Amino acid sequence: MSTPSSPPPGASPQPRPGIPMPGSHLPGAQAHHVPADPNRIRSQVDELLAELGERPTRGPAENTETGADITRRARILEQAHEVLVDALATVDKI
């Protein structure tokens, strides 16, 4: 038995109007029409992580440089995070 709101048998259910799709709240989410390419995403994240390099060992007298290094590393990690969030927003919409 079907109800007036049930989709016909064999039809895929459509999202109800007014209900947001996962990732739709993200900036630029409407522009995602191409599925995420795992190899492209992996290479972007690998490039960003390569920028981190090895953490230099420093003495306590170089706190200013250490603080600047932490800030730089945080920005790089945030960029890698954004690449992954954008990829997830794309995958959620498929």
ABEGO torsion letter per residue (X at the ends): XBBAABBBBGBBBBBBBGBBBBGAABBGAAABABBBBAAAAAAAAAAAAAAAEBBBBBBAAAAAAAAAAAAAAAAAAAAAAAAAAAAAAAAAAX
